[in-house]
Structures are given as structure tokens and as C-alpha cells.
Amino acid sequence: MPEHQLNPNKWIDLYSDYLFNYTITRVSDRDMAQDLVQDTFLAGLKSMKNFKGEASERTWLISILKRKIIDHYRKINSNKGKAEVRITYNDDESEGDWLEERVADPFDKTAEDLMQNSELGDAIFDCLSKLPEKQAEVFRMKTIEGYETEDICKELNINPSNLWVIIHRARTAMASCLEKNWF
């Protein structure tokens, strides 16, 4: 039997300020934050049938909002640096108009981009050094080095459930540390 029930009629009154404050600290754009919160409420309405009642309404809405924020950044990053290159050619054998879409050139970095990447890297490693040893090791293996879950579990002699608890705690601590020390 579900512990929690949904009441969408009260979402705006109960959660809009909290969700907005959560979002604005992550996107730093008032209009975008409002749009993401609105999208969250809409997605919540559409997926009410999937709510199992195992978490509170607010927790459930935050999980939807987190996915909306991630999608927002994915969309920005997938569009970043795209350009159209139109080539018109005319030679003895043929002529035409080629349209080519390319992704961002990895060599097209400004000094500011390189400096920010360096500063972020330093902040990440500084925050990583503040984690408990096991959390730091799991975070490094999973997130930085890209090890598979199975390989980490074998190497550290832990089970997958334990790994996900550790990685969740590590990511939460890293996010908190980065918010304080880098943003």
C-alpha cells in the first residue's frame, strides 16, 4: 500500500518555490528555471500513473526536475558549436552545392575555455580529496575512469547495491563541494 499520495491541485502552492530555488541554482537563468519547473509539473501530471507512493510528492517531483535539468544541459551541449558549411563547387565533371553540418571543433577552444576547464579539474580533484577513501575510490573509478559496475564490485569486493549507495553519497558530496568551491 502506498505511503504517499499525489495531489496535483496543491503542487504550485506547496512546491513551486522550492523547485524554482532548486533550479535557479543550477541553471542561473530565471526564465529557464521557470520553464523547467513548469515542464516538471506537466511531466508529473502526465506520469501520475507511474507514481508508486514510495517517495513523497516533493521527492518525486525533484527527481523529475533533475531529469529536466539534465535534458536542458544535454540539449545545450548537443547544439553547442554546430555550424553549417556550404560548399559550392564547379569543375569539368560536375557541379553542386554541398551542405555539411559539423559538431564543435575540439581544437576551437578559447583561452577562457581552457582556464575554466583547468579550474574545474582542480576543483574536482580538491573535492575528491575531501571524500572518505572508499567513496573517493569508487567515484574516481566509476565517474572519472569509466570502469564498469561489475569490475568495480570485483576489485573492491562489494555488491552492486553497495556500490550505488557509495556512488550516490560520493556524487552528492562532490556536488555540494563543487557548489561551494567552484560555482
N, C-alpha and C positions, 0 to 999 in steps of 0.2 A: 504494500500500500504506500503510495507516495506521501512523503512528509510535507512537501511544499506544493502549493497550487499557484497557478498563474492568474493574474488579474490585470489584463492589459489596459483597462479603463483607468488605472491608477499609475501606470508606468511613468507618464510625464511628470506628475506631481511628486512621485517617490524617487525617481531615478535620473531624471534629465540633468539636473545639476551635477550629480556625482559622475555620470557618464561624460558629460561635457568637460568637466575638470580633468578627468582621466585622459580624455582625448587631446585636449589642448596642450597638455604637457608633452605629448608625443608627436603632434603634427605642427604645432606652433602657427596655426592659421585658423582664425576664428570661424570663417565661413566653412572651411573644410571640416573643422571639428563639428560644427552644427550639422553639416550634411552627413557625416559618418554616424552621428548619434541618431539622426532621422532614419538612415539606412538600417541601423541596428534595430530600431523599433519595428520597421517594416519587415525585416527578416524574421524578427521574433514572432510577429503576427502570422507570417507565412509558415513558420515551422513549429507552431504551438503543439501540433500533434506529436512532435518528437520529444517534447519535454517529459521527462520521466519522474520529476519531482524529487530527484536525489540531491539536488542542489537548490539553493534559494533562487528566487527570481533574479535578484541582483547579480549573483554569481553567473547564472545562465546568460543574462544579458551582457555581462562583461566578456564572457567567452565569445559571444557573437561579435561584440565590438572589437575584440582583439583580432579576430579574423578579418574584419572590415579594414582595420588599420594596416594589417599586413598586406591585404589586397591593394590598398591605396599605394603603398610603397612599391609593391611589385609592378603596378601599372606605371608609376612614375619612372622606375628604373628600366622597364622594358621600352619605354618611349624615349628615354634619355639618349641623346646623341644620334638618333636616327636622322638620316638625311637622304634626300633624293639626288641622284646623279643622273643627269640626262645627257646622253652622248648621241650626237647626230653624226653619221658617217656617210661618206660617199666615195666609193672607189670604182675601179673599172668593172668589177664583177657584181657589185651590189651596193645598195644604199638603204638606209633605215634610220630608226630612232630607237635607241635602247634606253630603257628605264631601269635603273638599278637601285634597290634600297639596301642600305648597309647599316650595320649596328655600329655603336660608338667605337672609334679607333682607340685601342688601349694605349697607343703612344701619344694621343692627343690630350695630354694632361697639362694643366697649368701648374705653376709653382705653388699656388694656393692649394690645389687638389693634393699635391704630393705632401705638403706640410700638414694638411688636415689628416691625411691617411697615416702619416708618421705619428702625429699626436694621438690619434685614436689607437694605433697599435701600442704606443707607450702606456696609454690609459688602460687598455685591456690587460696588458701584462702586469701592470701595477695592481689592478683589481684582482687578477688571478692569484697574485702572490698573497693576498689577504684572505683567500678562501682556506678552509680546512684542507689538509693534504689530499684526502681521498676525493673530495669534491673537485679540487683543482685538477687532479689527475684525470678524473672522468670527463670533466668539461674539456680539457685540452685534447684528450683522445677522441671524443665524440664530435665536438664542435670545430676545433681547430685542425686536427689531423684527419678527421673524416673516417675514423675506424667504424666498422660495423658493430652493431649491438652485440652480436654473438661473440665476436673477437674480444671485445672489452670484457664481457662476462667471463670468458675463459681465462683471460690474462689476470684479471683481478679477483677471480674466484667468487663472483657474485651472481645472483639471478637477475633476469631481465626486470622484474618488478623493482628490485632494489636499485638497479641502475637508473630507472626512470625517476625514482624518488630522489636519488642523489643528483641527477642532472637537472631536475626541476629546482631543487634547492640551490644548486650552483648557478643556474641561469637567473633565478630571482635575485640572488645576492649580487651577481655580476651587473644586472640591470640597475639595481639600486646604487651600487658603487659608481657605475658609469654616469648615472644621472647626477650624482653629487660631484664627481670629479672631472667630467668631460663636457657635458652639455652646458 
